[in-house]
Amino acid sequence: MAAKSPIEYAREIATDLAVLRAEYDTTSREYEKADLARLRERTAVLETRVAELERCKQDADKRQWQFVYIFAGGMATLLVTVLVQLVIAVLKK
């Protein structure tokens, strides 16, 4: 077997380089697809968490208004009781 010329070495290197580039491109595409799948999964998880936070906020708002209604009802009852007691006190005199 005769020694290879520099041109033959260059051709082999060019061929190997083309194969390596093709493998790199394939690997890069697969990596990007894997990342996209992972990003989609993370996005779904984040969307679920955001929906849960919104639901919790709505529940907290409802509870806050319930507290306001209960407080207002208590104050109205107190006011009516005081007025009735005043009317009774005035009528007894």
C-alpha positions, 0 to 999 in steps of 0.5 A, spaced: 500 500 500 502 506 497 503 512 502 497 517 501 498 524 498 496 530 502 490 531 497 487 524 499 488 526 507 485 532 505 479 529 502 478 524 508 478 530 513 473 533 509 469 527 508 470 526 516 468 533 517 462 533 513 460 527 517 461 530 523 457 536 521 451 532 519 452 529 526 452 535 530 446 538 526 442 532 528 444 532 535 443 539 536 436 539 533 434 533 537 437 537 543 433 543 541 427 538 541 428 535 547 429 542 550 422 545 547 419 539 550 421 540 557 419 548 556 412 546 554 412 541 560 415 547 565 410 552 561 404 547 563 406 547 570 407 554 570 400 555 567 397 551 572 400 554 578 398 561 575 391 558 575 392 556 582 394 563 585 388 566 581 383 561 584 387 562 591 386 570 590 379 570 588 377 565 594 381 570 599 377 576 596 371 572 597 373 571 604 375 578 605 368 581 602 365 575 607 368 579 613 366 586 611 359 583 610 359 580 617 362 586 620 357 591 617 351 586 619 354 586 626 355 594 626 348 594 624 345 590 629 349 593 634 346 600 632 339 597 632 340 594 639 342 601 641 337 605 638 331 600 641 334 601 648 334 608 647 327 608 645 325 603 651 329 608 656 325 614 653 319 611 653 320 608 660 321 616 663 
